[in-house]
Amino acid sequence: MCSQSKIWKNLLPPNSMFPRLILLLAILAPALPLAAETIAAVPARKLSVVRVNVTNQPWDFMRPWGKRAPYSRRAIGPVIANQRVLVTAELVANANYIEFEAADSGQKVPATVEFVDYEANLALLKTEDPEFLRAVPPLDFTVATVGDTLSVLQLEANGNQLVTRGPMTTAEVAGYPLDDSTFLLYRMTASLQFRDSSFTLPVVKDDKLVGLVMRYEAQANNADIVPTPVIQHFLRDAAQLPYEGFPRAGIVFASTRDPQLRRYVGLTDATPGGLYVTEVLRTGPAAAAGLEAGDVLLRIDAQAVDQDGNYSDPVYGKISVSHLLSTEHLHGDTVKLTIFRKGELKEIPLTLANRPVTDYVSEPYIIDRAPKFYILGGMVLQELSRQYLKEWGPDWAKKAPEDLIYLDRAQNEIYPEGKRKIVILSRVLPSDTTMGYEDLNHHVVTKLNGVELTSIQDVPKAIEKAENGLHKMEFPTDPTVIYLDAEQVATSEAVLSKTYQLPALKRL
C-alpha cells in the first residue's frame, strides 16, 4: 500500500487543494465492491486450470465425401477430480487434435475426449501423461444463486490469470447451442476482455467451480454459463458406463393460463396450476406410461406444477419442470405424475429415458461422425439432418429449402413411429449419366426402382432391381420420376472419381 501511495502522490497536481482526499480514495479503491472488475491474479497452475488447444475440422455436408478446412480454438479448462479437465462440447466438436498446455511453463501434452454430451454442451478430457496434472489441485463444485458475485477466469500470455468479477443475474431453463436443447443456465453480467483462450472459460465462486461460460454477448456484457447441476449430472452419468445422457419425458406442453382452456378441460379452483399436454411422442417414455394428449400435468412426485410449467425449486425458486425431469433425474429414474383427465385425478408412474440422436428421423446433430451418402451416376443421395440444413448458415431456418425445414420440424407428426430416415437428392454432379438433371437438388427421394427408401442403406439393394436397363427414381414433388441408364451408371464410377477427385462414391 505504501508503494501505491507513492505512485498516486506523483500523479497529483503540485498545488492541489485535495490531494489527501484523492490519495485516500485511491488507497481504498481496491477494497470497494464493484459490479464487474478485472484484476490480475496468481499463476494459473496454482488455481487448477490449463490451456486447451484444439484443431477442429468438420465434415462438409454439401460435399459429404470431404471435410472443410481445419481451424483452431483455445480455451481455459478447469482441472477436476481424477486429473480430468472439463470443457464445453463445442470446443472439441469434430476435433482432429487436442492438447493441454501448462499456463506457466508452456509445456504441452496430447489429450483426448473421454466423454462428450453435445446436448448439454459438456466434455471431459484426459491425458495419458500421469505427471502433467499430478501437482494440480482439482477444483471442487458449488452452486450459485441470483445475486452472488462470480469470477470468470482468463489467462494472460505470460501465464498470469485475469479474474473478471460480476453479479449473477439469472437462473433459468433456456436454450443451449443445439437448437432443441434446453437446460438450466446461469447468466452473469461481466465485462470480459478478449483473449485468444476465450472459447471456454471457468466460472468460480469462493474458489469453487460453478460453471463454464459457453456464450458471451459483448454489447450486453452478458455471459451464459453451463451451471453446476448440469455438470454434476454429466459427471454422474460418465461414472456409470455406458453413458446414458440426459433423460426426457417425450411430452410437449402448453400453459393453462388461458381461462377458456381451463374451462374446456374442466379445471376448477380446486385444481390450480397444471400444464396441458398437447403432444405425446409415440416412441417416448410418456407414451409407454400411458399419458395422452389432453391430459393436464398437476404434480411430479411431491412438486406442484403451476400454470406456466414451473415448480418451486429449493435453490432457484420458480423454474421450469424440464429441469426437474431432465437434470434432477437420471436415465431410468421413475417419477410419479399426477394428472387430470376428463374430470378425474390419476397417478401415472413414468420412467424417464434419454432419446438417442440416431432415433430421430432427421437427426438434430451429426458431430464427430461422417455423413452417410451414395453417389449414383452423379446423383448425390444422403439423409436429411439438421446438420445438413445448417449448411445454409446461422440463418438456416429462413434460407434452407422450406419443404426440408418442414420435414425436420414436423418429423414427429409426419413420422410418428420414427425408425426411419429421409433420403434426399442433395445435388447432381454433371456427367453423361445425369445430362439434363443438373439443376435438381434438395429433393426428397421416396423410391428407387420401386423400393421405398427408409434410409441410405436401402440404396444398394434397390440398385439391384433395375428394370429394362433403367434406374427409376421417384419424388413426391416435381419432377415425380426420372430415369438413369443402369449401364452408364455402372461405367461412370471411375470417371466420376477422377473428375471430381472423390475419395469414395459411398459411405453407408
C-alpha positions in Angstrom: 0.0 0.0 0.0 2.9 2.3 0.6 4.3 1.9 -2.9 0.8 2.5 -4.3 0.6 5.8 -2.2 3.8 7.0 -3.8 2.5 6.3 -7.3 -0.7 8.3 -6.6 1.3 11.2 -5.0 3.4 11.5 -8.1 0.2 11.8 -10.2 -1.3 14.7 -8.1 -1.0 18.3 -9.2 1.6 20.2 -7.0 -0.9 22.9 -5.9 -3.9 20.6 -5.4 -6.2 21.5 -2.5 -7.5 18.0 -2.0 -4.5 15.6 -2.5 -5.2 13.8 0.7 -8.8 13.0 -0.3 -7.8 11.7 -3.7 -5.0 9.7 -2.1 -7.4 8.2 0.4 -9.8 7.1 -2.3 -7.0 5.6 -4.3 -5.8 3.6 -1.4 -9.3 2.4 -0.5 -10.4 1.7 -4.1 -9.4 -1.9 -4.4 -11.5 -2.7 -1.4 -14.7 -1.1 -2.7 -17.2 -3.6 -4.2 -17.8 -3.3 -8.0 -20.5 -4.6 -10.3 -17.7 -6.0 -12.6 -14.0 -5.8 -12.2 -10.9 -7.3 -13.6 -7.7 -7.9 -11.6 -4.5 -9.9 -12.2 -4.1 -12.9 -10.0 -1.6 -15.7 -9.3 -0.2 -18.0 -12.0 -2.9 -20.3 -13.3 -1.5 -23.8 -12.5 -1.9 -23.0 -8.8 -5.6 -22.2 -9.5 -6.3 -25.5 -11.2 -6.7 -24.5 -14.8 -4.8 -25.4 -18.1 -5.0 -24.1 -21.6 -6.7 -26.4 -24.0 -5.7 -26.2 -27.7 -7.9 -27.9 -30.3 -7.7 -28.3 -34.0 -11.2 -28.8 -35.4 -12.3 -30.0 -38.9 -16.0 -30.5 -39.5 -17.4 -32.5 -42.4 -18.9 -30.7 -45.4 -22.5 -31.8 -45.7 -22.9 -30.2 -49.1 -19.9 -32.4 -50.3 -20.3 -35.3 -47.8 -17.2 -37.1 -49.1 -14.9 -34.5 -47.7 -14.1 -32.1 -44.8 -13.9 -28.4 -44.5 -10.7 -26.6 -43.9 -9.3 -27.1 -40.3 -9.3 -24.3 -37.7 -8.0 -23.9 -34.2 -9.6 -23.0 -30.9 -8.0 -22.2 -27.5 -9.8 -22.4 -24.1 -9.2 -22.5 -20.4 -10.2 -25.8 -18.8 -10.7 -26.3 -15.1 -9.0 -29.3 -13.6 -11.4 -31.5 -11.6 -11.1 -34.8 -9.7 -9.1 -37.8 -11.2 -6.9 -35.5 -13.3 -9.7 -34.7 -15.7 -10.3 -31.3 -17.5 -13.8 -30.0 -18.1 -14.7 -28.0 -21.2 -17.7 -27.3 -23.4 -18.5 -29.8 -26.1 -18.5 -27.1 -28.7 -14.7 -26.7 -28.1 -13.9 -30.3 -29.1 -16.6 -30.9 -31.8 -15.0 -32.6 -34.8 -11.6 -32.4 -33.2 -8.6 -33.7 -35.1 -6.1 -33.0 -32.3 -6.4 -31.8 -28.6 -3.6 -30.9 -26.2 -3.2 -29.4 -22.8 -0.8 -26.5 -22.2 0.6 -25.5 -18.8 -0.1 -21.8 -18.3 3.2 -21.1 -16.5 5.7 -23.2 -18.4 4.1 -23.7 -21.7 4.6 -27.5 -21.5 2.2 -29.4 -23.8 0.8 -32.9 -23.8 -1.7 -34.6 -26.1 -5.2 -35.0 -24.7 -8.3 -37.0 -25.7 -12.1 -36.8 -25.1 -13.2 -39.3 -22.5 -16.9 -38.4 -22.6 -18.9 -35.8 -24.5 -22.5 -34.7 -24.5 -23.4 -32.2 -27.2 -26.9 -31.6 -26.0 -25.6 -30.5 -22.6 -22.5 -28.9 -24.2 -20.0 -30.6 -21.9 -16.9 -32.7 -22.5 -14.5 -34.4 -20.1 -10.9 -34.6 -21.3 -7.9 -36.6 -20.1 -4.2 -37.1 -20.9 -2.2 -40.3 -20.8 0.7 -38.4 -19.2 0.3 -39.2 -15.5 2.7 -36.5 -14.4 1.2 -33.5 -16.2 -1.7 -32.8 -13.8 -0.4 -34.6 -10.8 0.6 -31.5 -8.9 -2.6 -29.5 -9.9 -5.2 -29.5 -7.1 -8.6 -30.2 -8.5 -11.5 -27.7 -8.1 -14.5 -28.6 -6.0 -18.0 -27.6 -7.1 -20.6 -25.3 -5.6 -23.9 -23.8 -6.7 -24.7 -20.2 -7.2 -27.8 -18.2 -6.7 -29.0 -14.9 -8.1 -27.1 -12.0 -6.5 -23.9 -14.0 -5.9 -20.6 -12.5 -7.2 -19.0 -14.8 -9.7 -15.5 -14.8 -11.1 -14.6 -15.6 -14.7 -11.0 -16.9 -15.2 -8.9 -15.9 -18.2 -5.1 -16.1 -18.9 -2.6 -13.6 -19.9 0.1 -14.6 -22.4 2.7 -14.8 -19.6 0.6 -17.3 -17.7 -0.9 -14.9 -15.1 -4.6 -15.1 -14.6 -7.2 -12.5 -15.1 -10.2 -12.6 -12.8 -13.3 -10.8 -14.0 -16.0 -10.4 -11.3 -19.6 -9.7 -11.8 -23.1 -10.5 -10.3 -25.2 -13.5 -11.2 -28.4 -12.1 -12.6 -30.5 -15.1 -13.7 -31.0 -18.8 -13.2 -33.4 -20.2 -15.7 -34.1 -23.0 -18.1 -33.1 -21.7 -21.6 -31.7 -22.8 -24.9 -28.2 -24.3 -25.4 -26.2 -24.2 -28.6 -28.1 -27.1 -30.1 -31.5 -25.8 -31.1 -33.7 -28.3 -29.3 -31.6 -28.5 -26.1 -32.9 -26.6 -23.0 -31.2 -26.9 -19.6 -30.6 -24.8 -16.5 -28.5 -21.8 -17.3 -26.8 -19.2 -15.2 -26.4 -15.7 -16.5 -24.0 -13.1 -15.2 -23.0 -9.5 -16.0 -19.3 -9.1 -16.7 -17.1 -7.1 -19.0 -14.8 -9.8 -20.3 -11.6 -8.9 -22.1 -10.8 -10.6 -25.4 -8.1 -13.3 -25.1 -7.0 -16.0 -27.5 -8.1 -18.5 -24.9 -11.7 -17.3 -24.6 -13.8 -20.1 -26.1 -14.5 -21.9 -22.8 -13.9 -20.1 -19.5 -14.2 -21.4 -15.9 -16.5 -19.5 -13.5 -15.9 -19.8 -9.8 -17.3 -18.6 -6.5 -15.2 -18.8 -3.3 -12.5 -20.7 -5.3 -15.0 -23.4 -6.3 -16.3 -24.1 -9.8 -19.9 -23.0 -10.6 -19.8 -23.5 -14.3 -18.4 -22.8 -17.8 -19.0 -19.8 -20.0 -20.5 -21.0 -23.2 -21.7 -17.7 -24.7 -20.8 -14.1 -24.3 -22.7 -11.1 -25.6 -20.2 -8.2 -25.7 -22.8 -5.5 -26.3 -24.9 -6.5 -23.3 -21.9 -7.8 -21.2 -23.9 -11.0 -20.5 -22.2 -14.4 -20.1 -24.3 -17.6 -20.3 -22.9 -20.3 -18.1 -23.4 -24.1 -18.1 -24.0 -24.5 -14.3 -23.0 -26.9 -11.6 -26.2 -29.0 -11.6 -25.9 -29.8 -15.3 -22.2 -30.5 -14.9 -22.7 -32.8 -11.9 -25.4 -34.7 -13.8 -23.0 -35.2 -16.7 -20.3 -36.4 -14.4 -22.6 -38.9 -12.6 -23.6 -40.3 -15.9 -19.9 -40.5 -17.0 -19.1 -42.5 -13.9 -21.7 -45.2 -14.7 -20.9 -46.9 -18.1 -22.5 -46.9 -20.5 -23.0 -43.2 -20.7 -26.8 -42.7 -20.9 -27.2 -38.9 -21.3 -29.9 -36.6 -20.0 -33.4 -38.1 -19.9 -36.6 -36.7 -21.5 -40.3 -37.4 -20.9 -41.3 -37.3 -24.5 -44.1 -34.7 -24.0 -45.0 -31.3 -25.5 -46.8 -28.9 -23.1 -48.8 -25.7 -23.2 -49.7 -23.2 -20.5 -53.1 -23.4 -18.8 -53.2 -19.7 -18.0 -56.0 -19.1 -20.5 -59.3 -19.3 -18.5 -61.2 -20.6 -21.6 -58.7 -23.5 -21.9 -59.1 -24.3 -18.2 -62.9 -24.4 -18.6 -62.6 -26.5 -21.7 -60.5 -29.2 -19.9 -62.7 -29.0 -16.7 -60.1 -27.4 -14.4 -61.6 -25.5 -11.4 -60.3 -23.6 -8.4 -59.9 -26.9 -6.7 -57.3 -28.0 -9.2 -55.0 -24.9 -9.6 -52.0 -24.8 -11.9 -51.2 -27.6 -14.4 -49.7 -28.0 -17.8 -51.8 -29.0 -20.8 -50.3 -32.0 -22.8 -50.5 -31.1 -26.5 -48.4 -33.9 -27.9 -47.0 -37.3 -26.7 -44.1 -38.7 -28.6 -45.3 -42.1 -29.7 -42.0 -43.8 -29.1 -41.2 -41.9 -25.9 -41.4 -42.6 -22.2 -44.7 -40.7 -21.7 -46.5 -42.8 -24.3 -45.1 -46.0 -22.8 -46.5 -44.8 -19.4 -50.0 -44.2 -20.9 -50.0 -40.4 -21.0 -52.3 -38.9 -23.6 -52.7 -35.6 -25.4 -55.3 -33.6 -23.5 -54.1 -34.6 -20.1 -53.2 -31.9 -17.6 -50.0 -32.4 -15.5 -50.5 -31.2 -12.0 -47.7 -32.7 -10.0 -44.3 -34.5 -10.4 -43.8 -36.6 -7.3 -44.3 -34.0 -4.5 -43.7 -30.9 -6.7 -46.8 -29.0 -7.7 -46.8 -27.7 -11.3 -48.1 -24.2 -11.9 -50.0 -22.8 -15.0 -46.7 -21.8 -16.7 -45.0 -25.2 -16.2 -42.8 -24.1 -13.2 -42.2 -25.7 -9.9 -40.7 -24.4 -6.7 -37.0 -25.4 -6.6 -35.4 -25.2 -3.2 -32.3 -23.4 -4.7 -33.6 -21.4 -7.7 -37.2 -20.8 -6.8 -39.8 -20.9 -9.7 -38.2 -22.8 -12.5 -39.3 -25.0 -15.4 -40.3 -28.6 -14.8 -37.9 -29.6 -17.6 -35.1 -29.0 -15.1 -36.7 -31.4 -12.7 -37.3 -34.1 -15.3 -34.0 -33.8 -17.3 -31.4 -32.7 -14.8 -32.5 -33.6 -11.4 -33.2 -37.2 -12.5 -31.1 -39.7 -14.4 -32.0 -42.0 -17.3 -34.0 -44.9 -15.9 -35.4 -43.0 -12.9 -39.2 -43.3 -12.3 -41.3 -40.3 -11.3 -44.9 -40.3 -10.3 -47.1 -37.9 -12.4 -50.4 -36.7 -11.0 -52.6 -35.8 -14.0 -56.2 -34.5 -14.6 -58.0 -36.5 -17.3 -61.7 -36.0 -18.2 -62.7 -34.8 -14.7 -60.6 -37.4 -12.8 -57.3 -37.3 -11.0 -54.9 -40.1 -11.9 -51.4 -41.1 -10.9 -49.1 -42.5 -13.5 -45.5 -43.8 -13.0 -43.2 -42.6 -15.8 -39.7 -44.0 -16.4 -37.5 -41.3 -17.9 -35.2 -42.1 -20.7 -32.7 -40.5 -23.0 -33.6 -40.3 -26.7 -30.5 -41.2 -28.7 -29.8 -38.8 -31.5 -29.9 -41.7 -34.0 -33.5 -42.4 -33.2 -34.6 -39.1 -34.8 -35.9 -39.2 -38.3 -34.0 -36.0 -39.1 -31.1 -36.1 -36.6 -30.6 -32.8 -34.7 -26.9 -33.0 -35.0 -24.2 -35.1 -36.6 -20.9 -34.3 -34.9 -17.7 -36.5 -34.8 -19.4 -38.7 -37.4 -19.1 -38.6 -41.1 -22.3 -38.1 -43.1 -23.7 -41.1 -45.0 -24.0 -40.8 -48.8 -24.3 -42.7 -52.0 -23.3 -41.3 -55.4 -25.4 -42.9 -58.1 -24.1 -42.0 -61.5 -23.6 -38.4 -60.3 -26.8 -38.2 -58.2 -25.6 -37.5 -54.6 -28.0 -39.2 -52.2 -27.9 -38.6 -48.5 -30.0 -38.5 -45.3 -31.8 -35.3 -44.2 -30.5 -33.9 -40.9 -30.4 -30.6 -39.0 -26.7 -30.6 -39.6 -27.4 -30.6 -43.4 -29.8 -27.7 -43.1 -27.2 -25.7 -41.1 -25.0 -25.6 -44.2 -27.2 -22.5 -45.1 -25.5 -20.7 -42.2 -26.8 -19.2 -38.9 -30.0 -18.0 -40.6 -30.6 -21.5 -42.0 -34.3 -21.6 -40.7 -35.0 -18.8 -43.3 -32.6 -19.7 -46.1 -32.7 -23.5 -46.3 -35.4 -25.2 -48.6 -38.8 -24.8 -46.9 -40.0 -28.3 -47.5 -36.9 -29.8 -45.9 -37.2 -27.4 -42.9 -40.8 -28.5 -42.5 -39.9 -32.2 -42.6 -37.2 -31.6 -39.9 -39.5 -29.5 -37.7 -42.6 -31.7 -38.0 -40.9 -35.1 -38.1 -42.7 -36.4 -35.0 -46.1 -35.7 -36.5 -45.3 -36.9 -40.1 -43.4 -40.0 -39.0 -44.9 -40.8 -35.5 -43.4 -44.3 -35.5 -39.9 -43.0 -36.2 -37.4 -45.8 -37.0 -36.6 -44.4 -40.4 -34.7 -41.6 -42.2 -35.5 -39.3 -45.1 -33.3 -39.8 -48.2 -32.7 -36.7 -50.3 -31.1 -35.9 -53.6 -28.8 -33.2 -52.3 -27.1 -32.3 -55.6 -26.2 -33.6 -59.0 -22.6 -33.9 -60.3 -22.7 -33.1 -64.1 -21.8 -36.2 -66.1 -23.0 -38.1 -69.2 -25.4 -40.1 -67.0 -27.0 -37.0 -65.4 -27.3 -34.8 -68.5 -30.5 -32.7 -68.2 -30.8 -33.3 -64.5 -28.0 -30.8 -63.4 -30.5 -28.4 -61.7 -32.0 -31.0 -59.4 -31.1 -30.5 -55.8 -32.6 -30.8 -52.2 -35.4 -33.1 -53.3 -36.8 -35.9 -51.2 -36.4 -39.4 -52.8 -39.2 -41.7 -51.9 -38.5 -44.8 -54.1 -35.6 -46.2 -56.2 -36.6 -48.9 -58.6 -39.8 -49.4 -56.7 -38.0 -49.9 -53.4 -39.1 -47.5 -50.6 -36.1 -45.7 -49.3 -36.3 -45.5 -45.5 -32.5 -44.9 -45.1 -29.4 -44.6 -47.3 -28.8 -48.3 -46.6 -31.7 -49.2 -48.8 -29.9 -47.8 -51.9 -27.6 -50.8 -52.7 -30.4 -53.4 -52.7 -32.6 -51.0 -54.7 -30.0 -50.7 -57.4 -30.1 -54.4 -58.0 -33.8 -54.1 -59.1 -33.2 -52.0 -62.3 -35.8 -52.9 -65.0 -35.2 -52.8 -68.7 -31.7 -51.4 -68.1 -33.0 -48.3 -66.3 -32.9 -47.0 -62.7 -36.2 -45.3 -61.8 -36.0 -42.6 -59.1 -39.3 -41.2 -57.6 -40.0 -37.9 -55.9 -43.1 -36.6 -54.0 -42.8 -33.3 -56.0 -41.9 -32.3 -59.5 -40.2 -34.0 -61.2 -42.1 -37.0 -59.9 -40.0 -39.5 -61.8 -36.5 -39.6 -63.5 -34.6 -42.4 -65.2 -30.9 -43.2 -65.3 -29.2 -45.6 -67.7 -28.1 -48.5 -65.5 -25.1 -49.4 -67.7 -23.9 -45.8 -67.8 -24.3 -45.6 -64.0 -22.1 -48.6 -63.6 -19.4 -47.4 -66.0 -19.4 -43.8 -64.8 -17.9 -44.6 -61.4 -14.2 -44.4 -62.4 -14.8 -41.2 -64.4 -16.7 -39.5 -61.5 -14.0 -40.4 -59.1 -11.3 -38.9 -61.3 -13.2 -35.9 -62.5 -14.3 -34.8 -59.0 -11.4 -36.3 -57.1 -13.8 -38.3 -54.9 -12.1 -40.5 -52.3 -15.2 -42.7 -52.3 -18.6 -42.9 -54.0 -20.5 -44.1 -50.9 -20.4 -44.2 -47.2 -23.1 -46.2 -45.6 
